[in-house]
Amino acid sequence: MYNINEHELENIASGSSQINVGFLGIAVGAFVALLITVVTVDLNDRMFPVFVAITVLSGVASVYFGLKTKGDLDENSRRLAIIKERRRRIS
């Protein structure tokens, strides 16, 4: 049997990766919707730059949250590997 410290379980079960995945979904959805709008709708001269700016912003947010999600998943995998390695040493 292997004892796991409470902080190790809290780190693995932390909600940060789920939050980043949620924001990634929102950002990607907004980017796609805004991009379709910019490409297909005939916007007036006043609204076009606003939609382009928001589209670019949501694209940047998508990349940011995608990288954060990948980093969180990699970190959780690393922590899990450490716990498994300790378990092998004890067994």
DRENNUFI-416373 format. One record per atom (N, C-alpha, C, O): z, x, y; atom name; residue number from 1. Coordinates in pm, 1 decimal. Layout:
BEGIN
<pt <Z X Y> CA NUM>;
...
This chain:
BEGIN
<pt <0.0 84.2 -117.6> N 1>;
<pt <0.0 0.0 0.0> CA 1>;
<pt <0.0 89.5 124.9> C 1>;
<pt <54.3 199.9 123.6> O 1>;
<pt <-59.7 41.3 228.6> N 2>;
<pt <-71.2 117.1 353.9> CA 2>;
<pt <-10.2 37.0 466.6> C 2>;
<pt <-40.5 -80.9 484.9> O 2>;
<pt <75.6 102.3 541.5> N 3>;
<pt <134.6 37.7 658.9> CA 3>;
<pt <46.9 63.6 780.2> C 3>;
<pt <5.3 176.4 806.5> O 3>;
<pt <20.2 -41.7 852.2> N 4>;
<pt <-60.7 -30.5 973.0> CA 4>;
<pt <29.7 -54.8 1092.3> C 4>;
<pt <106.2 -151.2 1095.4> O 4>;
<pt <20.2 33.0 1189.4> N 5>;
<pt <98.7 14.8 1311.3> CA 5>;
<pt <48.6 -105.5 1389.2> C 5>;
<pt <-69.5 -139.9 1384.4> O 5>;
<pt <138.9 -167.9 1459.9> N 6>;
<pt <102.6 -287.1 1536.0> CA 6>;
<pt <-2.8 -256.8 1641.7> C 6>;
<pt <-94.4 -336.5 1662.3> O 6>;
<pt <9.3 -141.4 1709.7> N 7>;
<pt <-89.0 -110.1 1813.8> CA 7>;
<pt <-228.3 -85.9 1755.1> C 7>;
<pt <-328.3 -110.6 1822.5> O 7>;
<pt <-236.0 -38.2 1631.0> N 8>;
<pt <-366.1 -20.4 1567.6> CA 8>;
<pt <-433.4 -154.9 1543.0> C 8>;
<pt <-553.1 -170.5 1567.3> O 8>;
<pt <-357.0 -250.8 1495.4> N 9>;
<pt <-413.2 -383.6 1473.8> CA 9>;
<pt <-451.3 -450.7 1604.7> C 9>;
<pt <-553.6 -518.8 1612.4> O 9>;
<pt <-370.0 -431.8 1707.0> N 10>;
<pt <-401.9 -490.3 1837.5> CA 10>;
<pt <-529.3 -431.3 1894.3> C 10>;
<pt <-609.7 -502.6 1954.4> O 10>;
<pt <-548.3 -301.6 1875.9> N 11>;
<pt <-670.1 -237.6 1924.9> CA 11>;
<pt <-794.2 -290.5 1853.7> C 11>;
<pt <-896.9 -315.4 1916.8> O 11>;
<pt <-784.5 -307.4 1723.6> N 12>;
<pt <-900.0 -355.9 1648.6> CA 12>;
<pt <-928.3 -502.3 1681.6> C 12>;
<pt <-1043.7 -543.0 1694.5> O 12>;
<pt <-822.8 -579.6 1694.9> N 13>;
<pt <-840.6 -723.1 1717.4> CA 13>;
<pt <-848.9 -759.4 1865.4> C 13>;
<pt <-844.0 -877.2 1900.6> O 13>;
<pt <-861.3 -660.5 1950.8> N 14>;
<pt <-865.6 -690.7 2093.8> CA 14>;
<pt <-986.9 -777.3 2125.9> C 14>;
<pt <-1091.3 -767.8 2061.4> O 14>;
<pt <-970.4 -860.9 2226.1> N 15>;
<pt <-1077.0 -953.4 2262.4> CA 15>;
<pt <-1181.0 -895.3 2355.0> C 15>;
<pt <-1273.1 -966.4 2395.3> O 15>;
<pt <-1169.8 -768.4 2390.4> N 16>;
<pt <-1263.3 -713.2 2488.5> CA 16>;
<pt <-1407.3 -716.3 2438.9> C 16>;
<pt <-1499.1 -741.6 2516.9> O 16>;
<pt <-1427.9 -691.0 2309.9> N 17>;
<pt <-1565.9 -690.8 2261.4> CA 17>;
<pt <-1624.4 -831.9 2262.2> C 17>;
<pt <-1743.1 -849.3 2289.8> O 17>;
<pt <-1541.9 -933.3 2232.0> N 18>;
<pt <-1592.6 -1070.1 2235.3> CA 18>;
<pt <-1623.3 -1112.9 2377.8> C 18>;
<pt <-1719.7 -1185.9 2401.0> O 18>;
<pt <-1544.0 -1069.2 2472.1> N 19>;
<pt <-1569.2 -1103.5 2612.5> CA 19>;
<pt <-1701.0 -1042.8 2658.3> C 19>;
<pt <-1781.3 -1109.0 2724.0> O 19>;
<pt <-1722.6 -917.1 2623.4> N 20>;
<pt <-1847.9 -852.0 2662.4> CA 20>;
<pt <-1968.7 -917.1 2595.0> C 20>;
<pt <-2075.3 -927.2 2655.8> O 20>;
<pt <-1953.1 -960.7 2471.6> N 21>;
<pt <-2063.1 -1029.5 2403.0> CA 21>;
<pt <-2093.0 -1161.2 2473.8> C 21>;
<pt <-2209.2 -1198.3 2490.4> O 21>;
<pt <-1988.3 -1231.3 2515.4> N 22>;
<pt <-2008.3 -1356.5 2587.8> CA 22>;
<pt <-2081.2 -1336.3 2719.2> C 22>;
<pt <-2175.4 -1409.0 2751.0> O 22>;
<pt <-2036.7 -1236.4 2795.7> N 23>;
<pt <-2104.0 -1207.0 2922.2> CA 23>;
<pt <-2246.6 -1157.6 2899.9> C 23>;
<pt <-2335.3 -1184.1 2981.0> O 23>;
<pt <-2268.5 -1085.6 2789.9> N 24>;
<pt <-2404.2 -1041.6 2756.8> CA 24>;
<pt <-2494.4 -1162.5 2733.8> C 24>;
<pt <-2607.4 -1166.2 2782.5> O 24>;
<pt <-2445.2 -1260.2 2660.6> N 25>;
<pt <-2524.2 -1380.4 2636.9> CA 25>;
<pt <-2555.9 -1455.5 2765.0> C 25>;
<pt <-2667.8 -1503.3 2783.8> O 25>;
<pt <-2457.8 -1465.7 2852.5> N 26>;
<pt <-2479.6 -1533.0 2980.8> CA 26>;
<pt <-2582.0 -1456.7 3065.0> C 26>;
<pt <-2672.8 -1516.9 3122.3> O 26>;
<pt <-2567.3 -1325.0 3072.1> N 27>;
<pt <-2656.6 -1244.3 3155.0> CA 27>;
<pt <-2799.7 -1246.2 3102.0> C 27>;
<pt <-2894.6 -1257.0 3179.7> O 27>;
<pt <-2815.5 -1236.0 2971.4> N 28>;
<pt <-2950.6 -1238.3 2912.7> CA 28>;
<pt <-3013.6 -1375.7 2933.1> C 28>;
<pt <-3131.6 -1386.1 2966.7> O 28>;
<pt <-2934.7 -1480.9 2912.8> N 29>;
<pt <-2986.7 -1615.8 2934.7> CA 29>;
<pt <-3030.4 -1637.4 3078.2> C 29>;
<pt <-3136.3 -1694.9 3103.6> O 29>;
<pt <-2949.2 -1591.5 3171.9> N 30>;
<pt <-2985.5 -1604.2 3313.6> CA 30>;
<pt <-3110.3 -1522.6 3345.2> C 30>;
<pt <-3197.9 -1568.6 3418.5> O 30>;
<pt <-3118.7 -1402.0 3290.4> N 31>;
<pt <-3235.3 -1317.1 3315.9> CA 31>;
<pt <-3363.4 -1383.7 3266.4> C 31>;
<pt <-3463.5 -1387.7 3337.9> O 31>;
<pt <-3359.9 -1435.2 3145.5> N 32>;
<pt <-3479.6 -1498.9 3088.9> CA 32>;
<pt <-3518.7 -1621.9 3170.8> C 32>;
<pt <-3635.9 -1640.8 3203.5> O 32>;
<pt <-3419.5 -1705.4 3203.6> N 33>;
<pt <-3449.1 -1827.2 3280.2> CA 33>;
<pt <-3505.2 -1793.7 3418.0> C 33>;
<pt <-3602.2 -1855.0 3462.4> O 33>;
<pt <-3444.7 -1697.2 3485.1> N 34>;
<pt <-3492.3 -1660.1 3618.0> CA 34>;
<pt <-3629.7 -1593.7 3612.2> C 34>;
<pt <-3714.3 -1617.8 3698.3> O 34>;
<pt <-3651.5 -1510.6 3511.5> N 35>;
<pt <-3781.9 -1445.7 3497.8> CA 35>;
<pt <-3891.3 -1549.0 3474.5> C 35>;
<pt <-3999.1 -1539.8 3533.1> O 35>;
<pt <-3864.3 -1646.2 3390.1> N 36>;
<pt <-3962.6 -1752.6 3366.9> CA 36>;
<pt <-3989.1 -1828.6 3496.6> C 36>;
<pt <-4103.3 -1863.1 3527.0> O 36>;
<pt <-3883.9 -1854.1 3572.0> N 37>;
<pt <-3900.3 -1924.9 3699.5> CA 37>;
<pt <-3986.5 -1844.9 3796.9> C 37>;
<pt <-4078.2 -1899.2 3858.7> O 37>;
<pt <-3956.6 -1715.6 3810.3> N 38>;
<pt <-4032.5 -1631.2 3903.7> CA 38>;
<pt <-4179.1 -1624.0 3863.8> C 38>;
<pt <-4266.9 -1624.8 3950.1> O 38>;
<pt <-4206.3 -1617.0 3735.0> N 39>;
<pt <-4343.9 -1600.3 3688.4> CA 39>;
<pt <-4422.5 -1731.5 3693.7> C 39>;
<pt <-4541.5 -1730.5 3724.9> O 39>;
<pt <-4358.7 -1842.5 3664.1> N 40>;
<pt <-4434.6 -1967.0 3647.5> CA 40>;
<pt <-4430.6 -2061.6 3767.2> C 40>;
<pt <-4522.0 -2142.3 3784.4> O 40>;
<pt <-4328.3 -2053.5 3849.1> N 41>;
<pt <-4313.9 -2149.2 3959.8> CA 41>;
<pt <-4368.8 -2086.8 4087.3> C 41>;
<pt <-4347.3 -1968.7 4114.4> O 41>;
<pt <-4439.4 -2167.0 4164.5> N 42>;
<pt <-4492.2 -2120.4 4292.9> CA 42>;
<pt <-4382.1 -2133.6 4399.0> C 42>;
<pt <-4366.1 -2238.5 4461.5> O 42>;
<pt <-4307.6 -2025.7 4417.5> N 43>;
<pt <-4197.0 -2025.8 4512.9> CA 43>;
<pt <-4249.2 -1992.7 4652.4> C 43>;
<pt <-4345.5 -1917.5 4667.6> O 43>;
<pt <-4184.4 -2049.8 4753.8> N 44>;
<pt <-4227.3 -2019.1 4890.6> CA 44>;
<pt <-4182.6 -1878.2 4929.3> C 44>;
<pt <-4106.5 -1813.6 4857.3> O 44>;
<pt <-4231.0 -1832.5 5043.3> N 45>;
<pt <-4203.7 -1694.7 5086.3> CA 45>;
<pt <-4055.7 -1667.6 5107.2> C 45>;
<pt <-4012.0 -1552.8 5097.9> O 45>;
<pt <-3980.4 -1768.2 5134.3> N 46>;
<pt <-3837.3 -1751.1 5160.3> CA 46>;
<pt <-3757.2 -1741.7 5029.5> C 46>;
<pt <-3660.6 -1665.8 5021.6> O 46>;
<pt <-3796.2 -1817.1 4929.0> N 47>;
<pt <-3720.9 -1822.2 4804.0> CA 47>;
<pt <-3761.0 -1713.2 4704.5> C 47>;
<pt <-3679.4 -1673.0 4621.6> O 47>;
<pt <-3883.6 -1665.6 4711.1> N 48>;
<pt <-3931.1 -1566.8 4614.5> CA 48>;
<pt <-3843.7 -1440.5 4611.1> C 48>;
<pt <-3802.7 -1398.8 4502.8> O 48>;
<pt <-3813.5 -1377.9 4727.3> N 49>;
<pt <-3730.5 -1257.0 4720.5> CA 49>;
<pt <-3589.1 -1283.9 4667.6> C 49>;
<pt <-3529.2 -1197.8 4603.1> O 49>;
<pt <-3537.0 -1402.0 4694.6> N 50>;
<pt <-3403.5 -1436.9 4644.2> CA 50>;
<pt <-3406.3 -1443.7 4491.8> C 50>;
<pt <-3318.4 -1388.5 4425.5> O 50>;
<pt <-3506.3 -1510.8 4436.5> N 51>;
<pt <-3516.0 -1522.1 4291.7> CA 51>;
<pt <-3542.4 -1386.3 4226.2> C 51>;
<pt <-3488.5 -1357.6 4119.4> O 51>;
<pt <-3623.7 -1304.2 4288.9> N 52>;
<pt <-3649.5 -1170.8 4233.8> CA 52>;
<pt <-3521.8 -1087.4 4234.3> C 52>;
<pt <-3492.4 -1018.6 4136.6> O 52>;
<pt <-3446.4 -1093.0 4342.7> N 53>;
<pt <-3321.5 -1016.0 4351.7> CA 53>;
<pt <-3220.8 -1061.4 4246.4> C 53>;
<pt <-3157.1 -978.3 4181.7> O 53>;
<pt <-3206.2 -1190.6 4228.9> N 54>;
<pt <-3112.6 -1241.5 4129.2> CA 54>;
<pt <-3161.2 -1209.3 3987.9> C 54>;
<pt <-3080.3 -1182.6 3899.1> O 54>;
<pt <-3292.3 -1211.7 3966.9> N 55>;
<pt <-3347.5 -1175.3 3836.4> CA 55>;
<pt <-3317.3 -1029.1 3804.5> C 55>;
<pt <-3275.4 -996.9 3693.3> O 55>;
<pt <-3338.1 -941.7 3900.8> N 56>;
<pt <-3309.0 -799.0 3880.8> CA 56>;
<pt <-3159.2 -779.8 3855.7> C 56>;
<pt <-3120.4 -703.3 3767.4> O 56>;
<pt <-3076.0 -848.2 3932.3> N 57>;
<pt <-2931.6 -837.3 3914.8> CA 57>;
<pt <-2888.7 -882.5 3775.7> C 57>;
<pt <-2806.2 -816.7 3712.3> O 57>;
<pt <-2943.1 -992.8 3727.7> N 58>;
<pt <-2906.8 -1039.2 3593.4> CA 58>;
<pt <-2961.8 -944.2 3486.3> C 58>;
<pt <-2900.5 -929.2 3380.5> O 58>;
<pt <-3075.4 -880.4 3511.8> N 59>;
<pt <-3126.7 -780.3 3418.5> CA 59>;
<pt <-3035.8 -658.7 3410.5> C 59>;
<pt <-3009.9 -606.7 3302.0> O 59>;
<pt <-2987.6 -613.8 3525.6> N 60>;
<pt <-2893.4 -500.8 3528.3> CA 60>;
<pt <-2763.5 -539.0 3457.7> C 60>;
<pt <-2707.7 -459.1 3382.5> O 60>;
<pt <-2715.7 -660.4 3481.7> N 61>;
<pt <-2594.3 -707.4 3414.8> CA 61>;
<pt <-2614.7 -714.0 3264.1> C 61>;
<pt <-2523.0 -683.0 3187.9> O 61>;
<pt <-2733.2 -753.7 3220.3> N 62>;
<pt <-2762.9 -758.8 3077.2> CA 62>;
<pt <-2754.3 -620.3 3014.7> C 62>;
<pt <-2696.3 -603.6 2907.4> O 62>;
<pt <-2811.4 -522.2 3081.0> N 63>;
<pt <-2805.6 -384.6 3030.3> CA 63>;
<pt <-2661.2 -335.6 3027.6> C 63>;
<pt <-2617.6 -275.3 2929.5> O 63>;
<pt <-2587.5 -361.2 3134.5> N 64>;
<pt <-2447.4 -316.7 3143.1> CA 64>;
<pt <-2363.9 -376.8 3029.5> C 64>;
<pt <-2294.9 -304.1 2958.0> O 64>;
<pt <-2370.3 -508.2 3013.2> N 65>;
<pt <-2289.1 -570.8 2909.8> CA 65>;
<pt <-2339.1 -537.8 2770.2> C 65>;
<pt <-2260.5 -537.5 2675.4> O 65>;
<pt <-2467.4 -510.0 2755.6> N 66>;
<pt <-2518.4 -462.9 2627.2> CA 66>;
<pt <-2459.7 -327.3 2590.1> C 66>;
<pt <-2420.5 -305.0 2475.5> O 66>;
<pt <-2453.8 -237.7 2686.6> N 67>;
<pt <-2395.0 -105.4 2662.2> CA 67>;
<pt <-2245.4 -114.8 2636.2> C 67>;
<pt <-2192.6 -46.1 2548.8> O 67>;
<pt <-2176.5 -200.7 2712.9> N 68>;
<pt <-2032.2 -219.8 2691.9> CA 68>;
<pt <-2005.6 -276.8 2552.6> C 68>;
<pt <-1911.5 -234.6 2485.5> O 68>;
<pt <-2087.2 -371.8 2509.2> N 69>;
<pt <-2069.2 -431.3 2377.2> CA 69>;
<pt <-2090.9 -327.3 2268.3> C 69>;
<pt <-2013.6 -320.0 2172.7> O 69>;
<pt <-2196.4 -246.4 2282.5> N 70>;
<pt <-2221.8 -142.0 2183.4> CA 70>;
<pt <-2107.1 -41.8 2180.1> C 70>;
<pt <-2064.5 0.2 2072.5> O 70>;
<pt <-2056.7 -3.3 2297.1> N 71>;
<pt <-1943.9 89.5 2302.4> CA 71>;
<pt <-1819.7 32.5 2236.5> C 71>;
<pt <-1749.9 103.7 2164.3> O 71>;
<pt <-1790.8 -95.5 2260.2> N 72>;
<pt <-1674.8 -158.8 2197.7> CA 72>;
<pt <-1689.5 -164.5 2046.5> C 72>;
<pt <-1594.5 -137.0 1973.3> O 72>;
<pt <-1808.7 -200.3 1999.8> N 73>;
<pt <-1830.5 -207.3 1855.5> CA 73>;
<pt <-1819.4 -69.5 1791.0> C 73>;
<pt <-1762.8 -56.2 1682.5> O 73>;
<pt <-1872.7 32.2 1856.2> N 74>;
<pt <-1861.0 168.6 1803.6> CA 74>;
<pt <-1715.6 213.8 1800.5> C 74>;
<pt <-1672.4 277.0 1704.2> O 74>;
<pt <-1640.1 182.0 1904.6> N 75>;
<pt <-1498.9 219.8 1911.2> CA 75>;
<pt <-1418.7 148.8 1802.3> C 75>;
<pt <-1333.9 210.2 1737.6> O 75>;
<pt <-1445.0 20.7 1782.2> N 76>;
<pt <-1374.8 -52.2 1676.5> CA 76>;
<pt <-1409.5 2.7 1539.2> C 76>;
<pt <-1322.6 9.9 1452.2> O 76>;
<pt <-1534.4 41.5 1517.8> N 77>;
<pt <-1574.2 102.4 1390.6> CA 77>;
<pt <-1504.1 236.0 1370.1> C 77>;
<pt <-1461.8 268.2 1259.0> O 77>;
<pt <-1492.0 313.1 1476.8> N 78>;
<pt <-1423.1 442.2 1467.8> CA 78>;
<pt <-1276.2 422.7 1432.4> C 78>;
<pt <-1222.6 493.7 1347.4> O 78>;
<pt <-1211.8 327.5 1496.9> N 79>;
<pt <-1070.3 301.7 1468.1> CA 79>;
<pt <-1050.9 255.6 1323.7> C 79>;
<pt <-956.4 296.9 1256.5> O 79>;
<pt <-1140.4 170.8 1277.4> N 80>;
<pt <-1131.4 123.0 1140.3> CA 80>;
<pt <-1151.0 238.0 1041.5> C 80>;
<pt <-1082.9 243.7 939.1> O 80>;
<pt <-1242.1 328.2 1070.8> N 81>;
<pt <-1264.0 444.6 983.6> CA 81>;
<pt <-1139.8 532.5 978.4> C 81>;
<pt <-1107.2 586.9 873.0> O 81>;
<pt <-1070.2 547.2 1090.6> N 82>;
<pt <-946.5 626.8 1093.4> CA 82>;
<pt <-841.5 562.4 1004.2> C 82>;
<pt <-774.0 630.8 927.3> O 82>;
<pt <-828.2 431.4 1014.7> N 83>;
<pt <-728.7 361.5 932.7> CA 83>;
<pt <-763.2 374.6 784.5> C 83>;
<pt <-674.5 397.1 702.2> O 83>;
<pt <-890.6 360.9 750.0> N 84>;
<pt <-931.2 374.6 610.3> CA 84>;
<pt <-906.3 515.4 558.8> C 84>;
<pt <-864.9 533.1 444.2> O 84>;
<pt <-931.1 616.2 642.9> N 85>;
<pt <-907.5 755.0 602.3> CA 85>;
<pt <-759.4 779.0 578.4> C 85>;
<pt <-722.5 846.4 482.2> O 85>;
<pt <-674.5 725.2 664.1> N 86>;
<pt <-529.6 739.9 642.6> CA 86>;
<pt <-487.8 672.4 512.9> C 86>;
<pt <-402.0 722.9 440.6> O 86>;
<pt <-547.9 560.0 484.5> N 87>;
<pt <-515.8 487.0 362.5> CA 87>;
<pt <-552.3 568.5 239.6> C 87>;
<pt <-478.0 570.4 141.6> O 87>;
<pt <-667.4 636.3 244.6> N 88>;
<pt <-709.7 719.9 130.5> CA 88>;
<pt <-613.0 835.7 109.2> C 88>;
<pt <-582.9 872.0 -4.5> O 88>;
<pt <-564.4 893.8 219.3> N 89>;
<pt <-471.9 1006.7 207.6> CA 89>;
<pt <-338.4 963.5 146.3> C 89>;
<pt <-275.9 1039.8 72.6> O 89>;
<pt <-295.3 842.1 176.9> N 90>;
<pt <-168.0 793.8 125.0> CA 90>;
<pt <-180.8 755.6 -22.6> C 90>;
<pt <-88.2 776.3 -101.0> O 90>;
<pt <-295.8 700.0 -59.2> N 91>;
<pt <-314.7 653.1 -197.5> CA 91>;
<pt <-320.1 762.2 -297.2> C 91>;
<pt <-335.7 736.1 -416.5> O 91>;
